[in-house]
Amino acid sequence: MTHVSIGEFARATGLSAKALRLYDEMGLLVPVEVDAISGYRRYAPQQLDRARLVARLRLAGMPLARIRVVADLASRSGRAAAAELTSYWRQVEADAASTRSLVAALVSELDDKETMMSITRQPATDAASYLEQGGREDQQDAILVTDGVYAVADGIGGCPRDLASDVLGVVAALDGAGEDDPLRALDAAVARAAALVTEQYADHPDAATTLTALVVRDDQVAVAHVGDTRAYRVRDGRLERLTRDHSVVQTLVDEGRLTPEEARADDRRVILNRAIAVDGSFAPDLAVHAVEPGDRLVLTSDGVHAVLETAVLTGLLVADAPPEDVVATVRDAVRAAGEPDNHALVVVDLP
Protein backbone atom coordinates (compact mmCIF):
# COMPACT_ATOMS: atom_id res chain seq x y z
CA MET A 1 0.00 0.00 0.00
CA THR A 2 1.13 3.57 -0.58
CA HIS A 3 2.48 5.69 2.20
CA VAL A 4 0.28 8.42 3.72
CA SER A 5 0.99 12.01 4.64
CA ILE A 6 1.36 13.19 8.21
CA GLY A 7 -2.02 14.92 7.98
CA GLU A 8 -3.77 11.75 6.81
CA PHE A 9 -1.98 9.72 9.46
CA ALA A 10 -3.00 12.21 12.15
CA ARG A 11 -6.66 12.02 11.16
CA ALA A 12 -6.57 8.21 11.09
CA THR A 13 -4.97 7.87 14.53
CA GLY A 14 -6.38 10.77 16.54
CA LEU A 15 -2.88 12.14 17.11
CA SER A 16 -2.07 15.71 16.14
CA ALA A 17 0.68 16.50 13.64
CA LYS A 18 2.49 18.27 16.48
CA ALA A 19 2.42 15.08 18.56
CA LEU A 20 3.60 12.97 15.63
CA ARG A 21 6.61 15.23 15.12
CA LEU A 22 7.47 14.89 18.81
CA TYR A 23 7.08 11.11 18.73
CA ASP A 24 9.39 10.97 15.70
CA GLU A 25 12.07 12.89 17.60
CA MET A 26 11.70 10.47 20.52
CA GLY A 27 11.84 7.38 18.34
CA LEU A 28 8.35 6.36 19.44
CA LEU A 29 6.68 6.66 16.02
CA VAL A 30 9.26 7.05 13.29
CA PRO A 31 7.95 7.78 9.77
CA VAL A 32 9.04 5.48 6.97
CA GLU A 33 10.02 8.45 4.81
CA VAL A 34 11.29 11.94 5.55
CA ASP A 35 11.87 14.28 2.62
CA ALA A 36 15.49 15.40 2.73
CA ILE A 37 14.64 18.92 1.59
CA SER A 38 11.26 19.74 3.09
CA GLY A 39 11.41 17.42 6.10
CA TYR A 40 7.91 16.25 5.24
CA ARG A 41 7.02 12.96 6.95
CA ARG A 42 5.16 10.00 5.47
CA TYR A 43 3.89 6.91 7.25
CA ALA A 44 3.04 3.33 6.31
CA PRO A 45 -0.45 1.92 6.88
CA GLN A 46 1.21 -0.84 8.91
CA GLN A 47 2.09 1.79 11.53
CA LEU A 48 -1.56 2.59 12.27
CA ASP A 49 -2.00 -0.02 15.00
CA ARG A 50 1.04 1.19 16.94
CA ALA A 51 -0.02 4.82 16.55
CA ARG A 52 -3.55 4.12 17.76
CA LEU A 53 -2.16 2.25 20.75
CA VAL A 54 0.06 5.23 21.55
CA ALA A 55 -2.94 7.56 21.31
CA ARG A 56 -5.00 5.44 23.70
CA LEU A 57 -2.17 5.11 26.20
CA ARG A 58 -1.63 8.87 26.16
CA LEU A 59 -5.34 9.29 26.78
CA ALA A 60 -4.89 7.06 29.84
CA GLY A 61 -2.16 9.42 31.08
CA MET A 62 0.81 7.08 30.64
CA PRO A 63 4.20 8.84 30.35
CA LEU A 64 5.80 8.66 26.93
CA ALA A 65 8.79 6.60 28.09
CA ARG A 66 6.46 3.94 29.50
CA ILE A 67 4.34 4.04 26.35
CA ARG A 68 7.39 3.16 24.30
CA VAL A 69 7.95 0.09 26.46
CA VAL A 70 4.33 -1.06 26.07
CA ALA A 71 4.24 -0.35 22.33
CA ASP A 72 7.49 -2.23 21.74
CA LEU A 73 6.18 -5.19 23.73
CA ALA A 74 2.88 -5.13 21.83
CA SER A 75 4.74 -5.59 18.55
CA ARG A 76 6.16 -8.87 19.89
CA SER A 77 3.65 -10.18 22.44
CA GLY A 78 0.19 -8.93 23.35
CA ARG A 79 0.34 -10.80 26.65
CA ALA A 80 3.62 -9.13 27.62
CA ALA A 81 2.21 -5.70 26.74
CA ALA A 82 -0.92 -6.40 28.78
CA ALA A 83 1.21 -7.40 31.78
CA GLU A 84 3.22 -4.18 31.53
CA LEU A 85 0.06 -2.09 31.28
CA THR A 86 -1.46 -3.88 34.29
CA SER A 87 1.67 -3.19 36.33
CA TYR A 88 1.62 0.47 35.36
CA TRP A 89 -2.02 0.91 36.35
CA ARG A 90 -1.57 -0.85 39.68
CA GLN A 91 1.16 1.64 40.51
CA VAL A 92 -1.08 4.55 39.48
CA GLU A 93 -3.76 3.30 41.87
CA ALA A 94 -1.22 2.80 44.66
CA ASP A 95 0.14 6.32 44.18
CA ALA A 96 -3.38 7.75 44.32
CA ALA A 97 -4.16 5.84 47.50
CA SER A 98 -0.96 7.02 49.19
CA THR A 99 -1.72 10.69 48.50
CA ARG A 100 -5.45 10.60 49.29
CA SER A 101 -5.05 11.06 53.03
CA LEU A 102 -2.50 13.85 52.54
CA VAL A 103 -4.83 15.76 50.24
CA ALA A 104 -7.77 15.26 52.63
CA ALA A 105 -5.71 16.66 55.50
CA LEU A 106 -4.66 19.68 53.44
CA VAL A 107 -8.24 20.37 52.38
CA SER A 108 -9.38 20.28 56.00
CA GLU A 109 -6.53 22.52 57.12
CA LEU A 110 -7.08 25.12 54.41
CA ASP A 111 -10.86 25.05 54.75
CA ASP A 112 -10.69 25.81 58.47
CA LYS A 113 -8.53 28.91 58.02
CA GLU A 114 -11.38 31.25 57.16
CA THR A 115 -15.10 31.51 56.93
CA MET A 116 -16.00 30.62 53.38
CA MET A 117 -18.39 33.43 52.57
CA SER A 118 -20.49 36.15 54.13
CA ILE A 119 -24.09 35.18 54.84
CA THR A 120 -25.32 38.45 53.41
CA ARG A 121 -27.58 37.87 50.42
CA GLN A 122 -26.46 39.45 47.16
CA PRO A 123 -29.49 40.57 45.17
CA ALA A 124 -29.05 40.43 41.42
CA THR A 125 -30.60 43.62 40.19
CA ASP A 126 -30.42 42.72 36.52
CA ALA A 127 -30.60 39.22 35.05
CA ALA A 128 -31.83 37.74 31.78
CA SER A 129 -31.83 34.31 30.19
CA TYR A 130 -33.08 32.27 27.28
CA LEU A 131 -33.63 28.61 26.46
CA GLU A 132 -34.16 27.32 22.92
CA GLN A 133 -34.55 23.89 21.36
CA GLY A 134 -32.49 24.58 18.26
CA GLY A 135 -32.03 21.69 15.87
CA ARG A 136 -32.75 18.93 18.39
CA GLU A 137 -35.95 16.87 18.50
CA ASP A 138 -36.28 17.47 22.27
CA GLN A 139 -35.34 20.22 24.69
CA GLN A 140 -32.78 18.70 27.05
CA ASP A 141 -31.23 21.94 28.34
CA ALA A 142 -32.61 23.65 31.44
CA ILE A 143 -31.91 26.91 33.26
CA LEU A 144 -32.45 28.22 36.79
CA VAL A 145 -32.68 31.93 37.61
CA THR A 146 -33.62 32.87 41.18
CA ASP A 147 -32.47 35.47 43.68
CA GLY A 148 -28.79 34.67 44.07
CA VAL A 149 -28.87 31.13 42.60
CA TYR A 150 -28.28 30.52 38.88
CA ALA A 151 -27.65 27.33 36.93
CA VAL A 152 -27.55 25.72 33.51
CA ALA A 153 -27.85 21.97 32.85
CA ASP A 154 -27.52 20.11 29.56
CA GLY A 155 -28.97 16.63 29.17
CA ILE A 156 -26.60 14.30 27.34
CA GLY A 157 -27.46 12.19 24.33
CA GLY A 158 -30.81 10.46 24.43
CA CYS A 159 -31.56 11.17 28.08
CA PRO A 160 -35.17 11.73 29.24
CA ARG A 161 -36.21 15.30 28.53
CA ASP A 162 -36.99 16.11 32.18
CA LEU A 163 -33.66 14.97 33.63
CA ALA A 164 -31.87 18.33 33.48
CA SER A 165 -34.93 20.10 34.91
CA ASP A 166 -35.17 17.58 37.75
CA VAL A 167 -31.53 18.22 38.64
CA LEU A 168 -32.09 21.98 38.68
CA GLY A 169 -35.10 21.43 40.92
CA VAL A 170 -32.70 20.13 43.56
CA VAL A 171 -30.40 23.13 43.09
CA ALA A 172 -33.37 25.51 43.31
CA ALA A 173 -33.91 24.40 46.90
CA LEU A 174 -30.75 26.36 47.75
CA ASP A 175 -32.68 29.62 47.32
CA GLY A 176 -32.63 30.89 50.90
CA ALA A 177 -30.77 27.83 52.20
CA GLY A 178 -27.10 27.13 52.82
CA GLU A 179 -26.46 30.67 54.01
CA ASP A 180 -23.60 29.76 56.35
CA ASP A 181 -21.57 27.94 53.70
CA PRO A 182 -22.98 28.15 50.17
CA LEU A 183 -20.10 26.15 48.69
CA ARG A 184 -20.75 23.15 50.91
CA ALA A 185 -24.47 23.55 50.27
CA LEU A 186 -23.84 23.45 46.52
CA ASP A 187 -21.66 20.38 46.85
CA ALA A 188 -24.36 18.62 48.87
CA ALA A 189 -27.01 19.65 46.35
CA VAL A 190 -25.05 18.05 43.52
CA ALA A 191 -24.77 14.84 45.53
CA ARG A 192 -28.54 14.86 46.14
CA ALA A 193 -29.16 15.51 42.45
CA ALA A 194 -26.93 12.59 41.50
CA ALA A 195 -28.79 10.33 43.93
CA LEU A 196 -32.09 11.44 42.40
CA VAL A 197 -30.87 10.64 38.89
CA THR A 198 -29.63 7.20 39.94
CA GLU A 199 -32.93 6.42 41.66
CA GLN A 200 -35.46 7.90 39.23
CA TYR A 201 -33.69 7.09 35.97
CA ALA A 202 -32.32 3.64 36.77
CA ASP A 203 -34.09 2.25 33.71
CA HIS A 204 -32.10 4.71 31.55
CA PRO A 205 -28.48 3.63 32.18
CA ASP A 206 -27.13 6.22 29.74
CA ALA A 207 -29.09 9.09 31.31
CA ALA A 208 -26.84 12.01 32.26
CA THR A 209 -26.64 15.77 32.45
CA THR A 210 -24.04 18.46 32.95
CA LEU A 211 -24.49 21.15 35.59
CA THR A 212 -22.92 24.53 36.27
CA ALA A 213 -24.39 26.41 39.22
CA LEU A 214 -23.60 29.71 40.92
CA VAL A 215 -24.57 31.05 44.34
CA VAL A 216 -23.88 34.77 44.78
CA ARG A 217 -23.40 36.06 48.30
CA ASP A 218 -22.17 39.56 49.07
CA ASP A 219 -18.72 39.89 47.44
CA GLN A 220 -18.19 36.27 46.40
CA VAL A 221 -19.68 33.67 44.09
CA ALA A 222 -19.60 29.95 44.82
CA VAL A 223 -19.38 27.68 41.77
CA ALA A 224 -20.17 23.98 41.38
CA HIS A 225 -19.45 22.50 37.98
CA VAL A 226 -19.57 19.11 36.29
CA GLY A 227 -19.50 18.49 32.53
CA ASP A 228 -19.06 21.03 29.74
CA THR A 229 -21.57 23.73 30.50
CA ARG A 230 -19.60 26.86 31.41
CA ALA A 231 -19.42 29.84 33.75
CA TYR A 232 -17.73 33.13 32.87
CA ARG A 233 -17.05 36.44 34.59
CA VAL A 234 -16.88 39.74 32.71
CA ARG A 235 -14.91 42.52 34.39
CA ASP A 236 -13.61 45.74 32.87
CA GLY A 237 -14.46 44.55 29.38
CA ARG A 238 -12.59 41.26 29.71
CA LEU A 239 -14.09 37.76 29.67
CA GLU A 240 -12.69 35.15 32.06
CA ARG A 241 -13.76 31.53 32.04
CA LEU A 242 -14.38 30.21 35.55
CA THR A 243 -14.84 26.53 34.73
CA ARG A 244 -12.93 23.77 32.97
CA ASP A 245 -14.70 21.34 30.65
CA HIS A 246 -14.69 17.76 31.95
CA SER A 247 -13.99 16.30 28.55
CA VAL A 248 -11.35 14.11 26.97
CA VAL A 249 -10.42 16.89 24.55
CA GLN A 250 -9.99 19.48 27.32
CA THR A 251 -7.52 17.16 29.03
CA LEU A 252 -5.55 16.93 25.80
CA VAL A 253 -5.55 20.73 25.48
CA ASP A 254 -4.40 21.13 29.10
CA GLU A 255 -1.51 18.75 28.44
CA GLY A 256 -0.50 20.59 25.27
CA ARG A 257 -1.39 17.70 22.99
CA LEU A 258 -4.10 19.66 21.19
CA THR A 259 -4.45 23.35 20.47
CA PRO A 260 -7.79 25.02 21.24
CA GLU A 261 -8.33 25.31 17.49
CA GLU A 262 -7.72 21.58 16.98
CA ALA A 263 -10.01 20.80 19.89
CA ARG A 264 -12.95 22.58 18.29
CA ALA A 265 -12.74 20.21 15.31
CA ASP A 266 -11.94 17.04 17.26
CA ASP A 267 -14.69 14.40 17.23
CA ARG A 268 -13.87 13.51 20.85
CA ARG A 269 -14.95 16.91 22.13
CA VAL A 270 -18.38 15.48 23.04
CA ILE A 271 -16.91 12.71 25.20
CA LEU A 272 -17.29 13.73 28.85
CA ASN A 273 -15.47 12.06 31.73
CA ARG A 274 -17.63 13.66 34.43
CA ALA A 275 -21.38 14.19 34.48
CA ILE A 276 -24.37 13.69 36.76
CA ALA A 277 -25.33 10.23 35.58
CA VAL A 278 -26.84 6.96 36.72
CA ASP A 279 -24.07 5.55 38.92
CA GLY A 280 -21.70 7.98 37.21
CA SER A 281 -18.74 10.15 38.23
CA PHE A 282 -20.62 13.22 39.45
CA ALA A 283 -18.20 14.88 41.89
CA PRO A 284 -18.17 18.56 40.88
CA ASP A 285 -15.36 21.05 40.69
CA LEU A 286 -15.87 23.63 43.44
CA ALA A 287 -14.59 27.20 43.48
CA VAL A 288 -15.05 30.55 45.17
CA HIS A 289 -14.40 33.73 43.18
CA ALA A 290 -14.43 37.35 44.27
CA VAL A 291 -16.99 39.58 42.60
CA GLU A 292 -17.14 43.35 42.41
CA PRO A 293 -19.86 45.87 41.65
CA GLY A 294 -20.37 45.95 37.90
CA ASP A 295 -19.21 42.39 37.30
CA ARG A 296 -21.20 40.25 34.89
CA LEU A 297 -21.68 36.51 35.44
CA VAL A 298 -22.56 34.29 32.49
CA LEU A 299 -23.65 30.66 32.14
CA THR A 300 -23.78 28.86 28.77
CA SER A 301 -24.63 25.41 27.49
CA ASP A 302 -22.43 23.96 24.77
CA GLY A 303 -25.09 24.82 22.22
CA VAL A 304 -23.75 28.37 22.63
CA HIS A 305 -19.99 28.15 23.22
CA ALA A 306 -19.39 25.18 20.91
CA VAL A 307 -21.24 26.87 18.05
CA LEU A 308 -19.93 30.45 18.22
CA GLU A 309 -16.27 31.20 17.64
CA THR A 310 -14.52 32.28 20.84
CA ALA A 311 -13.84 35.80 19.59
CA VAL A 312 -17.46 36.24 18.50
CA LEU A 313 -18.89 35.03 21.80
CA THR A 314 -16.46 37.17 23.76
CA GLY A 315 -17.46 40.29 21.87
CA LEU A 316 -21.13 39.65 22.52
CA LEU A 317 -20.73 38.90 26.22
CA VAL A 318 -18.53 41.89 27.08
CA ALA A 319 -20.82 44.35 25.31
CA ASP A 320 -21.79 47.41 27.34
CA ALA A 321 -25.49 46.60 27.19
CA PRO A 322 -28.19 45.36 29.57
CA PRO A 323 -28.45 41.59 30.10
CA GLU A 324 -31.64 41.29 28.06
CA ASP A 325 -29.89 42.86 25.05
CA VAL A 326 -26.86 40.60 25.47
CA VAL A 327 -29.13 37.56 25.66
CA ALA A 328 -30.95 38.62 22.49
CA THR A 329 -27.77 39.17 20.47
CA VAL A 330 -26.25 35.83 21.54
CA ARG A 331 -29.47 34.00 20.73
CA ASP A 332 -29.60 35.63 17.30
CA ALA A 333 -25.95 34.74 16.64
CA VAL A 334 -26.52 31.08 17.52
CA ARG A 335 -29.59 31.01 15.27
CA ALA A 336 -27.57 32.53 12.44
CA ALA A 337 -24.90 29.86 12.96
CA GLY A 338 -27.49 27.15 12.37
CA GLU A 339 -28.34 26.33 16.01
CA PRO A 340 -27.59 22.58 15.65
CA ASP A 341 -28.13 21.91 19.36
CA ASN A 342 -30.29 23.05 22.27
CA HIS A 343 -28.86 26.33 23.51
CA ALA A 344 -29.17 28.20 26.79
CA LEU A 345 -27.72 31.35 28.32
CA VAL A 346 -27.95 33.17 31.66
CA VAL A 347 -26.53 36.69 32.08
CA VAL A 348 -26.40 38.36 35.51
CA ASP A 349 -25.13 41.91 36.11
CA LEU A 350 -24.16 42.64 39.71
CA PRO A 351 -25.00 46.01 41.23
Summary of the structure (lengths in Angstrom):
residues: 351
radius of gyration: 23.1
end to end distance: 66.7
largest distance: 70.5
contacts: 1131
relative contact order: 0.12
helix: 43%
strand: 21%
